[in-house]
């Protein structure tokens, strides 16, 4: 790889990392190609980017984008995106189903976080799920009121 190619890759990564809300670094050693394709397809569906990057290039891009503190050793695959929850869900779900895939570290909300926080974020409901819950809460009193009125009507008719 030539120096100009490296500079181009770093610039592209830096731009992507600046826009991302979460970056998750995972170990993928021993993972088969089919499983990597599964991860990429699942990530694509959730607007998450996945890429295997040399640690030196990733470290430069992360530093230039203001996201410092991630410890990068051994073989790494990087997952990032604009939505913290989707990145966390993709990484945690894939880790559950594959023993060769391990979350090593993450950068969320402007700070380096532990793996436990990534897994906790993965368990949180998404925006659409939260909106559905809110609508259920708002509809519950109206539903209960109409059920009560219907029961009262049936009682009056039976008398």
MONOR-V905923 format. One record per run of one state. SS is the DSSP state (~ for helix, > for strand, _ for the rest). FROM is the first residue (numbers start at 1). TO is the last residue. If there is no record, write none. Layout:
ss=<SS;SS>
from=<FROM;FROM>
to=<TO;TO>
This chain:
ss=<_;~;_;>;_;~;_;>;_;~;_;>;_;~;_;>;_;>;_;~;_;~;_>
from=<1;3;20;22;28;33;46;49;53;55;65;77;82;84;98;102;109;111;114;115;124;127;159>
to=<2;19;21;27;32;45;48;52;54;64;76;81;83;97;101;108;110;113;114;123;126;158;159>
